Each structure stands twice: as C-alpha cells, then as structure tokens.
Amino acid sequence: MTIRTACMAAGMTALALPAFAGGVKQLPLQNAATGARVSAIRAASYTIVNGRMVLTSDWVQLGGSSTRTTWAYAWDSFETDVTYPNLFVPVGFNGTGLPSYCSPPPNPSGAGNRWYYGAGYRNPFVGGDIAGAAAGAVCEGLGFSWYWQGDNAGGPEQCYVAVNTWEAFDADLCTDAGSTFIDGVIYDFGLLAPGAGYYYTGIDLTGSGLFHTMPADGVGGYSTVFANAFIDTDGDGIPDTLTVATMCQPMLWGCGPDENDGTAPLPDGRVGDQSYGQYDDDNPTDGAHDLALECYDYTAGLCPDPLGACIGFLVKGGTDCICAGDLNNDGLVDISDLALFLSSFGTAAPNIPSPCADINGDGLVDISDLALFLSAFGSICP
C-alpha cells in the first residue's frame, strides 16, 4: 500500500458535509507514562508535484542540538521544555506530574501526560489545523511524539516521518484536509524497534538549510505521515511515494481553548490554538483522508481539551551564552567560570551541566572549548 500523503489531500474537492463527519472516535483513550527520545539520522525537504513527493534538497545528516541556541515555539501542540539540559523533553515526563492546569482529575492520578488509543490502533497519517501561530515564521526546530509497534512480528521497522504545512485547512467543518502546500521535510530515523512506551524527538535543523514555515497569517494546517519505505513508482530511479508504517499512531496532547484546571479556562502561556477536529487515516487506512468518514471530533473531556497530535514548531531565539567563557553570566570570566567549565568538561549535549561551556556550539565540551575558554580567561564582558 502506498501513501498519497498530502498530495491527495490537496486534490480533494471541498464538500458540504456536517461538522465532524466521522464523529467521536469510539475507542478508549489510554495514558502513556513512559517516553523514550530518539533522533533522526538525516532529512530532506520535499514538495508535491502531480500527486507525488519530490525531494527539493539532498539528504542532510543531522546531529545533536547546539547548547547555545535558545528556542521558542511558533505553534505548540506538544508542550516540552525549551531549555537545556531538558530541551524537547515533554512536560510532566518521568513521573513529575501533569502541568498545573491539568489537575485535579479527570486525569489519572500519577500517570504520564500523553494520550493514545492503545496498542491495536493504526493511524499512520494525521492532519490538524493551526491557528494563532507566529505568522510566516521560519522554524528550524520541530518536536513530535508517536507510538510505534514495529512490524507485524514485533520486530524493528524502518521509520520515515514526513511533516508539511498548509496555508489552508479546515478540520472544523471537515471541508479541507489541506490545500496550498507551503513546505515539507522528511526525516529518516532508520530501523526503529517497538518501544516500551512512546517515542519523542526534538530536531534542530540549524545549518541544514531545511525548515518548516508557518502559514502566512498564522492560520492553516499541517500533515504528518509515518512510513516504513520511500519508493520509486514512476521508474525514474528517484523515490516519490511513501508506504505507510505497519502499526503506529501519533501521541495526543493539544493546544485547544479549553485547557483548564477542571473548573474554568486557565491560560497556560503556550503559543497557538486549534479546533476540535482532526483527520485520521483509519477508516480504512489507505494513505488518504476521506472528508466524509475520517474527520473526527477530538473533544474528550480530558486535559488538554480538545486533544490533537503531539507536534510543535520552534524558532530560534538567540543564545543564552552572551559572552564566551562567562558561564555564570556575571560579566567576568574568572575562577568561578573555570570551576563550572571543569565540571562540564568531557560531557555532550543534551547532558552538559553548564551548557555555555560548549563555547564553539558543537555539542561537545572538549579541548577546543578549553582553548577558547583559556583565551577568554580574565576578560570582562562588554
């Protein structure tokens, strides 16, 4: 089975359908308390031409995130930390509890903070709307999470994830599963084994020439495809079609207007909003979104509400390391900074105790950073 991905969604005719034609999904939601971080190996940009994916760049190898970059969400349906050493770690991860606006229950006491539809559910192609995003923002950071069960035998399976944005999208009246393609990036995670919980990733595209662009007016949509192959279907030797993954689904969080403490709306300070609708590829799973059957109401009475696929787009906000060698930001490069530097020497991102010790921003604190630190030692920052 091949996926037509966003290209088919873009070609659909808008129909006069009732809101949430697919209704509320008749499946019990479960709460996943454990997540594991994985990293993409490489990435490439793409567009859609005549119903096929066309790569618009070479594959680019991806590395770790620079410890010297600060991030801010341009649109956030994921809710993660944006600071080191916990960059991209979902809020509430590792038993720290749900964000304050999510308590008291209906959330399970002591549980984690990402929702999904259980191990037997398959939804490899999802689309959601974007509202209130930073208009036209060029995003070099991306985070998302998903539940991955590998192949039918429970073994590892190749994992590609393609993400694109749209200028136009309607998951409220179920009339448009994405039109006016903006840009997209496909990520290669290699062979990915089934996880004990869910996977999450934080991707730093700095220096790669790749990015995701928010809708020009901050209102549009996105599509995400989880696949196990990227194949050539027209005989020109160039891959153009994704084959959907055997068994996977996006984890669910959301950024709707009803995030609250159980009694009244309480702003959480995050960027963006979304409607109560989402397109899922599950009736049947065929690589396309049926406007009449696969547009669902994600009102769940949980927190957040409505739910939506876990995904967030980030922009760089500069650097916290204003002066080379001044690890404690007191304006001097002195013995206090040396102590911090030595405690970080030999470490690597994202686990550097004092992130500004990575003076050259390559993700490692090594002899190169030591040379830069010594050259700055004793100086007064401007």
C-alpha positions as CSV (number, residue, x, y, z in Angstrom):
1,M,0.0,0.0,0.0
2,T,1.4,3.4,-0.9
3,I,0.5,6.6,0.6
4,R,-0.7,9.6,-1.4
5,T,0.1,11.7,1.7
6,A,-0.6,15.4,1.5
7,C,-0.7,15.3,-2.3
8,M,-4.1,13.5,-2.3
9,A,-5.4,15.7,0.5
10,A,-4.5,18.7,-1.6
11,G,-6.5,17.5,-4.5
12,M,-9.7,16.7,-2.7
13,T,-12.8,18.6,-3.6
14,A,-14.4,20.6,-0.7
15,L,-17.8,19.0,0.1
16,A,-20.7,20.4,2.0
17,L,-20.5,18.0,5.0
18,P,-21.8,18.2,8.5
19,A,-19.2,19.1,11.2
20,F,-17.1,16.2,12.3
21,A,-18.4,13.8,9.7
22,G,-16.5,11.0,11.4
23,G,-18.0,11.8,14.8
24,V,-16.2,11.0,18.0
25,K,-13.8,8.1,17.8
26,Q,-15.3,5.1,19.5
27,L,-12.1,3.9,21.1
28,P,-10.9,4.2,24.7
29,L,-8.1,6.6,25.3
30,Q,-5.1,5.4,27.3
31,N,-2.4,7.4,29.1
32,A,1.2,6.6,28.4
33,A,3.5,7.4,31.3
34,T,6.8,6.4,29.7
35,G,8.6,8.0,26.7
36,A,12.0,7.5,25.1
37,R,13.9,10.0,23.0
38,V,15.1,9.1,19.5
39,S,16.9,11.2,17.0
40,A,16.5,11.5,13.2
41,I,19.6,10.4,11.2
42,R,19.0,12.5,8.1
43,A,16.4,14.8,6.5
44,A,15.5,16.3,3.1
45,S,12.9,18.9,2.0
46,Y,10.1,18.0,-0.4
47,T,7.2,19.4,-2.3
48,I,4.2,17.7,-4.1
49,V,4.1,17.6,-7.9
50,N,1.4,15.9,-9.8
51,G,0.4,13.8,-6.8
52,R,4.0,12.7,-5.9
53,M,6.5,13.7,-3.4
54,V,9.5,15.4,-5.0
55,L,12.7,16.0,-2.9
56,T,13.9,19.5,-3.3
57,S,17.2,19.0,-1.5
58,D,19.8,16.4,-1.0
59,W,19.6,14.3,2.2
60,V,21.3,16.1,5.0
61,Q,22.9,14.3,8.0
62,L,21.5,15.6,11.3
63,G,23.5,16.0,14.5
64,G,22.6,17.0,18.1
65,S,21.1,20.3,19.1
66,S,23.5,23.2,19.8
67,T,23.6,24.0,23.5
68,R,24.0,27.7,22.7
69,T,20.7,28.1,21.0
70,T,17.5,29.2,22.8
71,W,14.2,28.2,21.4
72,A,10.6,29.5,21.4
73,Y,7.5,27.8,20.0
74,A,5.9,29.3,16.9
75,W,3.0,26.9,17.4
76,D,2.8,24.3,20.2
77,S,0.6,21.2,20.4
78,F,3.4,19.3,22.1
79,E,4.4,21.2,25.3
80,T,8.0,20.5,26.0
81,D,10.9,22.1,27.9
82,V,12.8,24.5,25.7
83,T,15.8,24.9,27.9
84,Y,19.0,22.8,28.4
85,P,19.6,20.1,29.5
86,N,15.9,19.1,29.1
87,L,15.3,20.6,25.6
88,F,12.3,18.9,23.9
89,V,11.5,16.7,26.9
90,P,7.7,16.6,27.3
91,V,6.4,18.5,30.3
92,G,5.5,16.0,33.0
93,F,7.9,13.4,31.8
94,N,9.3,10.8,34.2
95,G,6.6,11.0,36.8
96,T,6.9,14.7,37.5
97,G,3.2,15.0,37.1
98,L,0.9,16.9,34.8
99,P,1.2,20.6,34.3
100,S,-0.7,22.6,37.0
101,Y,-3.6,23.5,34.8
102,C,-4.3,19.8,34.3
103,S,-5.2,19.0,37.9
104,P,-7.3,18.0,39.6
105,P,-8.5,14.8,37.7
106,P,-10.2,13.7,35.3
107,N,-6.6,12.8,34.5
108,P,-5.3,9.5,36.1
109,S,-3.5,10.2,39.3
110,G,0.2,9.6,39.0
111,A,0.0,8.8,35.3
112,G,2.1,10.3,32.5
113,N,0.9,13.0,30.2
114,R,0.5,11.8,26.7
115,W,-2.6,10.1,25.3
116,Y,-3.1,7.4,22.7
117,Y,-5.7,4.8,21.5
118,G,-4.0,1.7,22.7
119,A,-1.6,-0.8,21.1
120,G,-4.0,-2.2,18.5
121,Y,-4.9,1.1,16.8
122,R,-3.3,2.2,13.5
123,N,-3.2,5.8,12.2
124,P,-0.1,6.5,10.2
125,F,-1.3,9.7,8.5
126,V,-2.7,12.6,10.5
127,G,-3.8,16.2,9.7
128,G,-4.7,19.0,12.0
129,D,-5.3,22.7,11.8
130,I,-3.0,25.5,13.0
131,A,-4.4,28.8,14.5
132,G,-2.7,31.6,16.3
133,A,0.8,30.6,15.1
134,A,3.6,33.1,14.6
135,A,2.6,34.3,11.2
136,G,5.1,33.2,8.5
137,A,7.7,32.0,11.0
138,V,10.6,30.0,9.6
139,C,11.0,27.2,12.1
140,E,14.3,25.3,12.4
141,G,13.1,23.3,15.4
142,L,10.5,20.6,15.4
143,G,9.2,18.2,18.1
144,F,6.7,15.4,18.0
145,S,5.9,12.1,19.5
146,W,4.4,8.8,18.4
147,Y,3.5,5.2,19.4
148,W,5.5,2.7,17.3
149,Q,5.0,-1.1,17.3
150,G,7.4,-2.1,14.5
151,D,6.5,-4.8,12.0
152,N,3.8,-7.4,12.3
153,A,6.2,-9.8,14.1
154,G,7.0,-7.3,16.8
155,G,10.4,-6.6,15.3
156,P,12.1,-3.3,14.2
157,E,10.9,-1.5,11.2
158,Q,12.3,1.3,9.0
159,C,10.8,4.7,10.2
160,Y,10.3,7.7,8.0
161,V,8.3,10.7,9.2
162,A,7.2,13.4,6.7
163,V,5.8,16.7,8.0
164,N,4.4,19.5,5.9
165,T,2.4,22.7,6.5
166,W,-0.6,24.2,4.6
167,E,-1.9,27.7,4.1
168,A,-5.5,26.4,4.1
169,F,-7.0,23.7,6.3
170,D,-10.4,23.0,7.8
171,A,-11.0,20.3,10.4
172,D,-14.0,22.1,11.9
173,L,-16.5,21.8,9.1
174,C,-14.5,18.9,7.6
175,T,-14.2,20.6,4.1
176,D,-10.4,20.8,3.6
177,A,-7.7,18.3,4.6
178,G,-5.0,20.6,3.4
179,S,-4.5,22.9,0.4
180,T,-1.9,25.4,-0.8
181,F,1.2,23.4,0.2
182,I,3.9,25.5,2.0
183,D,6.9,23.2,2.5
184,G,7.8,19.9,4.0
185,V,10.7,17.9,5.4
186,I,11.0,14.1,5.5
187,Y,13.0,12.6,8.4
188,D,14.8,9.2,8.4
189,F,15.0,7.5,11.8
190,G,16.5,4.2,10.5
191,L,15.3,0.9,11.9
192,L,13.2,1.6,14.9
193,A,12.3,-1.1,17.4
194,P,8.9,-1.2,19.2
195,G,9.1,0.9,22.3
196,A,8.1,0.1,25.9
197,G,6.2,3.4,25.7
198,Y,6.1,6.1,23.2
199,Y,8.9,7.8,21.3
200,Y,9.5,11.5,21.1
201,T,12.0,13.6,19.2
202,G,13.4,17.1,19.1
203,I,15.0,18.1,15.8
204,D,17.4,21.0,15.4
205,L,17.7,21.9,11.7
206,T,20.2,24.7,12.3
207,G,22.7,24.9,9.4
208,S,21.0,22.3,7.3
209,G,19.2,24.6,5.0
210,L,15.9,22.9,6.0
211,F,13.0,24.4,7.8
212,H,9.2,24.4,8.3
213,T,7.2,27.6,7.6
214,M,4.1,28.6,9.4
215,P,1.1,29.9,7.4
216,A,1.4,33.5,6.3
217,D,-1.4,34.7,8.5
218,G,-0.8,32.2,11.3
219,V,-3.8,30.1,10.3
220,G,-3.6,26.9,8.3
221,G,-2.7,23.3,9.0
222,Y,-0.1,20.5,9.0
223,S,0.1,16.9,7.9
224,T,2.3,14.1,9.4
225,V,3.0,10.7,7.7
226,F,4.6,7.8,9.4
227,A,6.1,5.4,6.9
228,N,8.3,2.3,6.5
229,A,9.5,2.9,2.9
230,F,10.2,5.6,0.4
231,I,9.9,4.1,-3.0
232,D,10.1,4.9,-6.7
233,T,6.8,4.4,-8.5
234,D,7.4,6.0,-11.9
235,G,10.6,4.2,-12.9
236,D,12.9,7.2,-12.9
237,G,15.0,5.8,-10.0
238,I,14.0,8.6,-7.7
239,P,11.8,7.8,-4.6
240,D,8.5,9.6,-4.8
241,T,6.0,7.7,-2.7
242,L,5.8,6.7,1.0
243,T,4.5,3.3,2.2
244,V,2.7,3.7,5.5
245,A,4.1,2.1,8.6
246,T,2.7,-1.2,9.8
247,M,1.4,-0.2,13.2
248,C,1.8,3.3,14.6
249,Q,-0.2,6.4,15.7
250,P,0.6,9.9,16.9
251,M,0.6,10.5,20.6
252,L,-2.0,13.1,21.6
253,W,-1.8,16.3,23.5
254,G,-3.2,19.5,22.1
255,C,-3.5,23.3,22.4
256,G,-7.2,24.0,22.3
257,P,-9.0,26.8,24.1
258,D,-10.3,24.6,26.9
259,E,-7.1,23.8,28.7
260,N,-8.1,24.4,32.3
261,D,-7.9,23.3,35.9
262,G,-11.1,21.3,35.8
263,T,-13.4,24.2,36.6
264,A,-12.5,27.2,34.4
265,P,-10.2,28.1,31.5
266,L,-6.7,28.9,32.6
267,P,-4.2,30.2,30.0
268,D,-1.0,28.2,30.0
269,G,1.2,30.6,28.2
270,R,1.7,28.4,25.1
271,V,1.6,29.7,21.6
272,G,-1.3,28.8,19.3
273,D,-4.7,27.2,19.2
274,Q,-6.5,24.5,17.2
275,S,-10.1,23.4,16.5
276,Y,-11.8,20.3,17.9
277,G,-11.3,18.4,14.6
278,Q,-8.6,16.2,13.3
279,Y,-8.2,14.0,10.2
280,D,-7.0,10.4,10.8
281,D,-6.2,7.7,8.2
282,D,-8.1,4.8,9.9
283,N,-11.4,4.2,8.0
284,P,-9.8,2.5,6.1
285,T,-6.0,3.0,6.4
286,D,-5.3,3.8,2.7
287,G,-2.9,6.8,2.6
288,A,-5.7,9.4,2.1
289,H,-8.1,11.3,4.2
290,D,-11.8,10.8,3.5
291,L,-13.6,14.0,4.3
292,A,-16.8,12.1,4.9
293,L,-15.5,9.4,7.2
294,E,-12.1,10.4,8.7
295,C,-12.7,13.8,10.2
296,Y,-13.1,13.3,13.9
297,D,-14.2,15.4,16.9
298,Y,-11.4,15.3,19.4
299,T,-13.3,16.7,22.4
300,A,-12.5,14.2,25.1
301,G,-13.2,15.8,28.4
302,L,-9.6,15.4,29.4
303,C,-6.7,17.7,29.7
304,P,-5.9,19.3,27.4
305,D,-9.2,19.5,25.6
306,P,-9.6,19.1,22.7
307,L,-6.8,16.6,22.1
308,G,-4.6,16.7,19.0
309,A,-1.5,15.1,17.6
310,C,1.7,15.9,19.6
311,I,3.7,18.3,17.4
312,G,5.3,21.7,17.8
313,F,7.3,24.0,15.6
314,L,10.0,26.2,17.1
315,V,12.1,29.2,16.1
316,K,15.5,30.1,17.4
317,G,15.5,32.9,20.0
318,G,19.3,33.6,20.0
319,T,21.7,32.5,22.6
320,D,21.9,32.5,26.4
321,C,25.7,32.4,26.2
322,I,26.3,36.1,25.5
323,C,30.0,36.3,26.4
324,A,32.4,33.4,25.6
325,G,33.7,31.9,28.8
326,D,31.3,33.7,31.1
327,L,29.4,30.6,32.2
328,N,27.6,32.1,35.1
329,N,26.7,35.3,33.2
330,D,28.1,37.7,35.8
331,G,30.1,39.7,33.3
332,L,33.5,38.2,34.2
333,V,35.5,35.2,33.0
334,D,37.1,34.1,36.2
335,I,37.8,31.3,38.6
336,S,34.0,30.7,39.2
337,D,33.6,30.1,35.5
338,L,36.6,27.8,35.4
339,A,35.0,25.6,38.1
340,L,31.8,25.4,36.0
341,F,33.8,24.6,32.9
342,L,35.8,21.8,34.5
343,S,32.6,20.2,35.8
344,S,31.3,20.1,32.3
345,F,34.5,19.0,30.5
346,G,34.0,15.8,28.6
347,T,30.2,15.9,28.5
348,A,28.0,16.2,25.5
349,A,24.6,17.7,24.7
350,P,21.9,17.5,26.0
351,N,23.7,16.5,29.2
352,I,26.1,19.4,29.7
353,P,25.8,20.7,33.3
354,S,26.7,24.2,32.2
355,P,25.6,24.5,28.6
356,C,27.7,27.6,27.9
357,A,30.8,25.5,28.4
358,D,30.2,24.4,24.9
359,I,31.8,27.6,23.6
360,N,32.0,26.6,19.9
361,G,28.4,25.2,20.0
362,D,29.3,21.8,18.5
363,G,27.5,19.8,21.3
364,L,30.7,18.7,23.0
365,V,32.8,20.2,25.8
366,D,36.4,19.3,24.8
367,I,39.9,20.6,24.2
368,S,38.7,23.0,21.5
369,D,36.4,24.7,24.1
370,L,39.2,24.7,26.7
371,A,41.4,26.6,24.3
372,L,38.6,29.2,23.7
373,F,38.0,29.4,27.5
374,L,41.6,30.0,28.3
375,S,41.9,32.7,25.7
376,A,39.0,34.5,27.3
377,F,40.1,33.9,30.9
378,G,40.4,37.1,32.9
379,S,38.4,39.2,30.5
380,I,35.5,41.5,31.3
381,C,32.4,41.0,29.1
382,P,31.2,44.1,27.2
